[in-house]
Amino acid sequence: MPSQHASPESVRERARELESTLERLRARALMLDLTRGKPSSAQLDLITDLDGCLGGDYRCEDGTDSRNYGAPEGIPEARRLGGELLGVPADTVIAAGNSSLELMYLFALWAMRFGPDGRTPWESDGPVECLCPVPGYDRHFAICEELAIEMVPVPMTGRGPDMDAVEALIASHRKIRAMWCVPKYSNPTGETYDEETVRRIATLGSNAHPAFRVLWDNAYSVHDLDDHPPASANVFALARAQGNEDTIVGFASTSKISLAGGGVAFLTASDTNRNPFLGRLANMTIGPDKVNQLRHARYFRDLRGIRAHMMKHAALVRPKFELVLDRLQSSLGGKDCGTWTVPKGGYFISFYGEPGTARRIVRLCADCGVRLTEAGAAFPYGRDPEDRHIRLAPTFPPTDELETALEVFVTCAELVTLRQRLRAND
Ligand SMILES: Cc1ncc(COP(=O)(O)O)c(C=O)c1O
């Protein structure tokens, strides 16, 4: 790609080359999908032994028959597994159904209606606000939007949310009642909160409204791609040490460890939050799927078992991340038409084009048979103020499809940038 200072004629010449490359790609009538962060079939094949691993023995370690109703808080061995995953004592954990997102939705809904502690409903203070680090997870934002919780964006920094901004907002906006956090390999930037950021998050409760809660969604805590994962601090221990244990509510699941949508979800919280929540949960269900909980607990045994399994995932996922990052670098590196994150784990890479290009890049890719997550999806109300961000999700497609999808993507990204540059010079 010609540099920013290249002559309009050389820019036009390069744009024509890219258009003919796109014509060739379009003629292949591709139907490729890089939209959602789903595990590939090969990743799911790693866990086929889960099926049938109980061998007819349904007895839990406390003697409970997992096939029968009861135990809304989950079975002891599943709560222990969840506790290890989240870095908290098992007795602070609820092991629930198949989806942590469902637990987040319920927690937010019930905090609105009844209060996070069962006493101070968020909605009793009128419209309330939630801090949303951006780019972030579109489904978190959908929960807020549905519950009419106003979203206040806060930029991510590469080391987690901008904590100066977070602290200033909490000090000045008395309506803030929540903050979303995906602390490790955040969706979609792939960054991990550094220790200083986690320490400051653990302190927020000291200055916030008493009903303020950090919704700590640690969905990717064990999704490392290599043997040198970034260190992550324990927010629960840090908060507890300052008497802020009620501020942090943690979530995790085995969705992207075992079966996507067929795993076990966990919530951890202080007694103040957990007991009222459990009370409501018990009104909603006579108990979770304990058979699924038991087979996960027997299959993995403990965190070591989970980590050993995740090394097999890494062997499948790492080459796909490398492919995407190599292709971005070889085709767009040094061309002033975008930057991207280089995550050490998780499910996503964030691409940042020139301001004003993301929607057009996504549209042009779709036109050439490659579906990407909607531009703007990683921002509250679908609005990326700079129209720059695109989420890339490399895990699901087979490698040959990923290769082709990336060819389309880099061609579109460069072409859209050049066209924009030409228009600016007209
Ligand atoms: C940050 C984050 N949280 C939660 C989920 C969904 O988890 P679950 O399947 O447990 O509902 C995802 C899935 O993409 C995610 O990226």
The ligand as a MOL file (V3000), in Angstrom:
LIG
                    3D

  0  0  0     0  0            999 V3000
M  V30 BEGIN CTAB
M  V30 COUNTS 16 16 0 0 0
M  V30 BEGIN ATOM
M  V30 1 C -16.9250 -12.5750 28.0110 0
M  V30 2 C -17.9030 -13.6870 27.8510 0
M  V30 3 N -18.7200 -14.0060 28.8740 0
M  V30 4 C -19.6280 -14.9870 28.7670 0
M  V30 5 C -19.7750 -15.7100 27.6090 0
M  V30 6 C -20.8290 -16.7710 27.5240 0
M  V30 7 O -20.5920 -17.7280 28.4790 0
M  V30 8 P -21.6910 -18.8760 28.7810 0
M  V30 9 O -21.6670 -19.8150 27.6390 0
M  V30 10 O -21.2200 -19.4790 30.0610 0
M  V30 11 O -23.0170 -18.2070 28.9400 0
M  V30 12 C -18.9350 -15.4340 26.5190 0
M  V30 13 C -19.0830 -16.1780 25.2690 0
M  V30 14 O -18.6890 -15.7510 24.2120 0
M  V30 15 C -17.9820 -14.3920 26.6450 0
M  V30 16 O -17.1710 -14.0590 25.6420 0
M  V30 END ATOM
M  V30 BEGIN BOND
M  V30 1 1 1 2
M  V30 2 1 2 3
M  V30 3 2 2 15
M  V30 4 2 3 4
M  V30 5 1 4 5
M  V30 6 1 5 6
M  V30 7 2 5 12
M  V30 8 1 6 7
M  V30 9 1 7 8
M  V30 10 2 8 9
M  V30 11 1 8 10
M  V30 12 1 8 11
M  V30 13 1 12 13
M  V30 14 1 12 15
M  V30 15 2 13 14
M  V30 16 1 15 16
M  V30 END BOND
M  V30 END CTAB
M  END
